[in-house]
């Protein structure tokens, strides 16, 4: 038999294949996987960004519209409305009045009557005047339209007066304050010749009335230069001591 050839130790060591490290074998695989994952991630981010941009509406800033103010033509000044003065419905300077109901009248002596409220105050006034030595008497009080018709037209014919002249001292029927039951003609019992005459203004009774009549809510209906144009009648007084009487004489008539 042939003897086995002995290989030198140096040659034997060089002919053995080198052993690879397990970690070195895994590194390339990890690098590859990382690269793939990175590529996938970049692709997904790009798709997401594109999709987000397509879904988000583009809002353009709103520019304010330029405002231009057109010059306005000068406006005319508003016209001043002047209210025409109210015109009273009168007849020859006298206002219309309704007759007081018979049920609301009370006696003030003799056959003369006034509305109950006016009658009570007249009696108080008469008593107060008598207490001071003044003989205050009633000459005429409530009159209906029939009596007023005789006084106006009858005397107008007797004296040969026209209607305007007669209206200066007497009201036409339907236009007399005596219809209301609030008006009374007053005289001086000690000077009967002055009854219903301008001379009554010189009597003691008239002087007393000037000082005291308002305390009992009686006032002179037709003082000198009154706005109705009726002649001065110092004997003609009217009661304005309650709401109805005040409205009767002072309520505006158009």
The 8 nearest C-alpha neighbors of each residue, nearest first, counted from 0:
[[1, 2, 3, 4, 5, 6, 7, 11],
 [0, 2, 3, 4, 5, 6, 7, 11],
 [1, 3, 4, 0, 5, 6, 7, 8],
 [4, 2, 5, 1, 0, 6, 7, 8],
 [3, 5, 2, 6, 1, 7, 0, 8],
 [4, 6, 3, 7, 8, 2, 11, 10],
 [7, 5, 4, 8, 11, 10, 9, 3],
 [6, 8, 10, 9, 11, 5, 12, 4],
 [9, 7, 11, 10, 12, 6, 13, 5],
 [10, 8, 11, 12, 7, 13, 6, 14],
 [9, 11, 13, 8, 12, 7, 14, 6],
 [12, 10, 8, 14, 9, 13, 7, 6],
 [11, 13, 9, 10, 14, 15, 8, 7],
 [14, 12, 10, 11, 15, 9, 16, 8],
 [13, 15, 11, 12, 10, 16, 9, 17],
 [14, 16, 13, 12, 17, 11, 18, 10],
 [17, 15, 18, 14, 13, 12, 19, 11],
 [16, 18, 15, 19, 14, 13, 20, 12],
 [17, 19, 16, 20, 15, 21, 23, 24],
 [18, 20, 21, 17, 23, 24, 22, 16],
 [21, 19, 23, 22, 18, 24, 25, 17],
 [20, 22, 24, 23, 19, 25, 26, 18],
 [23, 21, 25, 24, 20, 26, 19, 27],
 [24, 22, 20, 21, 26, 25, 19, 27],
 [23, 25, 21, 22, 26, 27, 20, 28],
 [26, 24, 22, 28, 23, 27, 29, 21],
 [27, 25, 29, 28, 23, 24, 30, 22],
 [28, 26, 30, 29, 25, 31, 24, 23],
 [27, 29, 31, 25, 26, 30, 32, 24],
 [30, 28, 26, 32, 31, 27, 33, 25],
 [31, 29, 27, 33, 28, 32, 34, 26],
 [30, 32, 28, 34, 29, 33, 27, 35],
 [31, 33, 29, 35, 34, 30, 36, 28],
 [34, 32, 36, 30, 35, 31, 37, 29],
 [33, 35, 37, 31, 32, 36, 30, 38],
 [36, 34, 38, 32, 37, 33, 39, 31],
 [35, 37, 39, 33, 38, 34, 40, 32],
 [38, 36, 40, 34, 35, 39, 33, 41],
 [37, 39, 35, 41, 36, 40, 42, 34],
 [38, 40, 36, 42, 37, 41, 43, 35],
 [41, 39, 37, 43, 42, 38, 36, 44],
 [42, 40, 44, 38, 43, 39, 37, 45],
 [41, 43, 39, 45, 40, 44, 38, 46],
 [42, 44, 40, 46, 45, 41, 47, 39],
 [45, 43, 47, 41, 46, 42, 48, 40],
 [44, 46, 48, 42, 43, 47, 41, 49],
 [45, 47, 43, 49, 44, 48, 50, 42],
 [48, 46, 44, 50, 45, 49, 51, 43],
 [49, 47, 51, 45, 50, 46, 44, 52],
 [48, 50, 52, 46, 47, 51, 45, 53],
 [49, 51, 47, 53, 48, 52, 46, 54],
 [52, 50, 48, 54, 53, 49, 47, 55],
 [51, 53, 49, 55, 50, 54, 48, 56],
 [52, 54, 50, 51, 55, 49, 56, 48],
 [55, 53, 51, 52, 50, 56, 49, 57],
 [54, 56, 52, 53, 51, 57, 50, 58],
 [57, 55, 58, 54, 53, 52, 59, 51],
 [56, 58, 59, 55, 52, 53, 54, 60],
 [59, 57, 56, 60, 61, 55, 62, 52],
 [58, 60, 61, 57, 62, 56, 55, 63],
 [61, 59, 62, 58, 63, 57, 64, 56],
 [62, 60, 59, 63, 58, 64, 65, 57],
 [61, 63, 60, 64, 65, 59, 66, 58],
 [64, 62, 65, 61, 66, 60, 67, 59],
 [65, 63, 66, 62, 61, 67, 60, 68],
 [64, 66, 63, 67, 62, 68, 61, 69],
 [67, 65, 64, 68, 63, 69, 62, 70],
 [66, 68, 69, 65, 64, 70, 71, 63],
 [69, 67, 70, 66, 71, 65, 72, 64],
 [68, 70, 71, 67, 72, 66, 73, 65],
 [69, 71, 68, 72, 73, 67, 74, 66],
 [72, 70, 69, 73, 74, 68, 75, 67],
 [71, 73, 74, 70, 75, 69, 68, 76],
 [74, 72, 71, 75, 70, 76, 77, 69],
 [73, 75, 72, 76, 71, 77, 78, 70],
 [76, 74, 77, 73, 78, 72, 79, 71],
 [75, 77, 78, 74, 79, 73, 80, 72],
 [78, 76, 79, 75, 74, 80, 73, 81],
 [77, 79, 80, 76, 75, 81, 74, 82],
 [78, 80, 81, 77, 76, 82, 75, 83],
 [81, 79, 78, 82, 77, 83, 76, 84],
 [80, 82, 79, 83, 84, 78, 85, 77],
 [83, 81, 80, 84, 85, 79, 86, 78],
 [82, 84, 81, 85, 86, 80, 253, 87],
 [85, 83, 82, 86, 81, 253, 87, 252],
 [86, 84, 253, 83, 87, 252, 251, 82],
 [85, 87, 253, 84, 88, 252, 89, 83],
 [88, 86, 253, 252, 89, 85, 94, 251],
 [87, 89, 86, 253, 94, 252, 90, 95],
 [90, 88, 94, 93, 92, 87, 91, 95],
 [89, 91, 93, 92, 94, 88, 174, 171],
 [90, 92, 93, 166, 163, 89, 162, 167],
 [91, 93, 227, 90, 89, 228, 229, 94],
 [92, 94, 90, 89, 91, 174, 170, 95],
 [95, 93, 89, 174, 90, 96, 88, 92],
 [96, 94, 174, 173, 89, 93, 97, 175],
 [97, 95, 174, 173, 178, 179, 175, 94],
 [96, 98, 179, 178, 99, 173, 95, 174],
 [99, 97, 178, 179, 100, 143, 96, 180],
 [98, 100, 179, 180, 178, 101, 97, 103],
 [101, 99, 102, 103, 98, 104, 180, 114],
 [100, 102, 103, 104, 99, 105, 98, 114],
 [101, 103, 100, 104, 99, 105, 114, 115],
 [104, 102, 101, 114, 100, 115, 105, 99],
 [105, 103, 114, 113, 101, 115, 102, 112],
 [106, 104, 115, 112, 113, 114, 118, 107],
 [105, 107, 112, 108, 111, 113, 104, 118],
 [108, 106, 112, 111, 118, 105, 122, 113],
 [109, 107, 106, 111, 110, 112, 137, 122],
 [108, 110, 111, 107, 106, 112, 137, 138],
 [109, 111, 108, 112, 106, 107, 140, 139],
 [112, 110, 109, 140, 107, 106, 108, 139],
 [113, 111, 106, 105, 107, 141, 140, 104],
 [114, 112, 180, 118, 104, 105, 141, 181],
 [113, 115, 104, 180, 117, 103, 116, 105],
 [114, 116, 118, 105, 104, 117, 103, 119],
 [117, 115, 119, 118, 114, 120, 240, 241],
 [118, 116, 120, 114, 119, 115, 238, 181],
 [117, 119, 115, 121, 113, 120, 116, 114],
 [118, 120, 122, 116, 117, 121, 115, 123],
 [121, 119, 123, 117, 122, 118, 215, 124],
 [120, 122, 124, 118, 123, 119, 125, 117],
 [121, 123, 125, 119, 124, 120, 126, 118],
 [124, 122, 120, 126, 121, 125, 127, 119],
 [125, 123, 121, 127, 122, 126, 120, 128],
 [126, 124, 122, 128, 127, 123, 135, 121],
 [125, 127, 129, 123, 124, 128, 122, 130],
 [126, 128, 130, 124, 129, 125, 123, 131],
 [127, 129, 133, 125, 131, 130, 126, 124],
 [130, 128, 133, 132, 126, 131, 127, 134],
 [131, 129, 127, 128, 132, 126, 133, 125],
 [130, 132, 128, 129, 133, 127, 126, 134],
 [131, 133, 129, 130, 134, 128, 127, 135],
 [134, 132, 129, 128, 131, 135, 204, 203],
 [133, 135, 188, 129, 187, 136, 189, 132],
 [136, 134, 187, 133, 125, 204, 188, 186],
 [137, 135, 186, 185, 188, 187, 134, 138],
 [136, 138, 185, 139, 184, 186, 183, 135],
 [137, 139, 184, 185, 186, 136, 140, 194],
 [138, 140, 184, 183, 137, 111, 141, 185],
 [139, 141, 183, 111, 112, 182, 177, 184],
 [142, 140, 180, 177, 112, 113, 178, 143],
 [143, 141, 178, 177, 146, 140, 147, 144],
 [142, 144, 178, 145, 146, 147, 98, 141],
 [143, 145, 147, 172, 146, 173, 148, 142],
 [146, 144, 148, 147, 143, 149, 172, 142],
 [147, 145, 149, 148, 144, 143, 142, 150],
 [148, 146, 144, 150, 172, 145, 149, 151],
 [147, 149, 172, 145, 151, 146, 150, 152],
 [150, 148, 153, 146, 147, 151, 152, 145],
 [151, 149, 147, 148, 153, 154, 152, 146],
 [150, 152, 148, 149, 153, 171, 154, 155],
 [151, 153, 155, 149, 154, 148, 150, 156],
 [154, 152, 149, 156, 155, 150, 151, 157],
 [153, 155, 157, 156, 152, 150, 151, 158],
 [154, 156, 152, 160, 158, 153, 157, 159],
 [157, 155, 159, 154, 153, 158, 152, 160],
 [158, 156, 154, 155, 159, 153, 160, 152],
 [159, 157, 155, 156, 160, 154, 153, 165],
 [158, 160, 156, 157, 155, 161, 154, 165],
 [161, 159, 155, 158, 165, 164, 156, 162],
 [160, 162, 164, 163, 165, 159, 155, 156],
 [163, 161, 165, 164, 166, 160, 155, 91],
 [164, 162, 166, 165, 161, 91, 167, 160],
 [165, 163, 166, 161, 167, 162, 160, 168],
 [164, 166, 162, 167, 163, 168, 155, 160],
 [167, 165, 169, 163, 168, 164, 170, 162],
 [166, 168, 229, 230, 165, 164, 169, 163],
 [167, 169, 166, 165, 230, 229, 170, 164],
 [170, 168, 166, 165, 167, 151, 171, 150],
 [169, 171, 175, 166, 174, 93, 172, 151],
 [172, 170, 174, 151, 173, 175, 148, 169],
 [173, 171, 144, 147, 148, 174, 170, 175],
 [172, 174, 144, 95, 175, 96, 171, 97],
 [175, 173, 95, 94, 172, 171, 96, 93],
 [174, 176, 170, 177, 178, 173, 172, 96],
 [177, 175, 178, 179, 182, 96, 174, 181],
 [176, 178, 141, 182, 175, 142, 179, 180],
 [179, 177, 98, 176, 142, 143, 180, 175],
 [180, 178, 99, 98, 181, 177, 176, 97],
 [179, 181, 113, 141, 114, 99, 178, 177],
 [180, 182, 238, 179, 237, 117, 113, 114],
 [183, 181, 237, 177, 236, 176, 180, 140],
 [184, 182, 140, 236, 139, 235, 185, 237],
 [183, 185, 235, 139, 234, 138, 137, 236],
 [186, 184, 137, 234, 138, 136, 183, 235],
 [187, 185, 194, 136, 138, 137, 135, 188],
 [186, 188, 190, 135, 189, 204, 134, 136],
 [189, 187, 134, 190, 191, 136, 135, 186],
 [188, 190, 187, 191, 134, 133, 135, 186],
 [189, 191, 187, 192, 188, 193, 202, 194],
 [192, 190, 193, 194, 188, 189, 187, 186],
 [193, 191, 190, 194, 196, 195, 199, 198],
 [192, 194, 199, 196, 191, 198, 190, 195],
 [193, 195, 186, 196, 191, 192, 199, 187],
 [196, 194, 234, 193, 197, 199, 186, 184],
 [197, 195, 193, 198, 194, 199, 234, 232],
 [196, 198, 199, 200, 233, 232, 195, 193],
 [199, 197, 200, 196, 193, 201, 202, 194],
 [198, 200, 193, 201, 197, 202, 196, 194],
 [199, 201, 198, 205, 202, 233, 197, 206],
 [202, 200, 199, 198, 203, 205, 206, 197],
 [203, 201, 204, 199, 205, 200, 206, 187],
 [204, 202, 206, 205, 207, 201, 133, 187],
 [203, 205, 207, 202, 206, 187, 135, 133],
 [206, 204, 208, 207, 202, 203, 200, 209],
 [205, 207, 203, 209, 204, 208, 202, 210],
 [206, 208, 204, 210, 205, 209, 211, 203],
 [209, 207, 212, 205, 211, 210, 206, 204],
 [208, 210, 206, 207, 211, 212, 205, 213],
 [209, 211, 207, 208, 212, 206, 213, 214],
 [210, 212, 208, 214, 213, 209, 207, 215],
 [213, 211, 208, 217, 214, 215, 209, 210],
 [212, 214, 216, 215, 217, 211, 218, 210],
 [215, 213, 212, 211, 216, 217, 124, 210],
 [214, 216, 213, 212, 217, 120, 124, 121],
 [217, 215, 213, 240, 239, 214, 238, 212],
 [216, 218, 238, 212, 213, 237, 215, 236],
 [219, 217, 236, 237, 213, 220, 212, 216],
 [218, 220, 236, 221, 222, 235, 237, 233],
 [221, 219, 236, 235, 237, 218, 222, 232],
 [220, 222, 231, 232, 219, 225, 229, 223],
 [221, 223, 231, 225, 219, 220, 224, 232],
 [222, 224, 231, 225, 221, 230, 232, 229],
 [225, 223, 222, 226, 228, 231, 230, 229],
 [224, 226, 227, 223, 222, 228, 221, 229],
 [227, 225, 228, 224, 229, 92, 221, 223],
 [228, 226, 92, 229, 225, 93, 221, 224],
 [227, 229, 226, 225, 92, 230, 224, 167],
 [228, 230, 167, 227, 231, 221, 168, 225],
 [231, 229, 167, 168, 232, 228, 221, 223],
 [230, 232, 223, 222, 221, 233, 229, 224],
 [233, 231, 234, 221, 235, 230, 222, 197],
 [232, 234, 200, 235, 231, 197, 199, 222],
 [233, 235, 185, 184, 232, 195, 236, 186],
 [236, 234, 184, 232, 233, 183, 220, 219],
 [237, 235, 219, 220, 218, 183, 182, 217],
 [238, 236, 182, 217, 181, 218, 220, 183],
 [237, 239, 217, 181, 216, 240, 117, 182],
 [240, 238, 245, 244, 216, 241, 217, 237],
 [239, 241, 216, 238, 244, 245, 242, 217],
 [242, 240, 244, 243, 239, 245, 116, 238],
 [241, 243, 245, 244, 246, 240, 239, 247],
 [244, 242, 246, 245, 241, 247, 239, 240],
 [243, 245, 247, 239, 246, 241, 242, 248],
 [244, 246, 239, 242, 247, 243, 248, 249],
 [247, 245, 250, 249, 243, 244, 248, 242],
 [248, 246, 244, 245, 249, 243, 250, 96],
 [249, 247, 246, 245, 250, 244, 239, 176],
 [250, 248, 246, 245, 247, 251, 244, 252],
 [249, 251, 246, 248, 247, 252, 245, 253],
 [252, 250, 249, 253, 87, 85, 246, 248],
 [251, 253, 87, 250, 88, 86, 85, 249],
 [252, 87, 86, 85, 88, 251, 84, 250]]
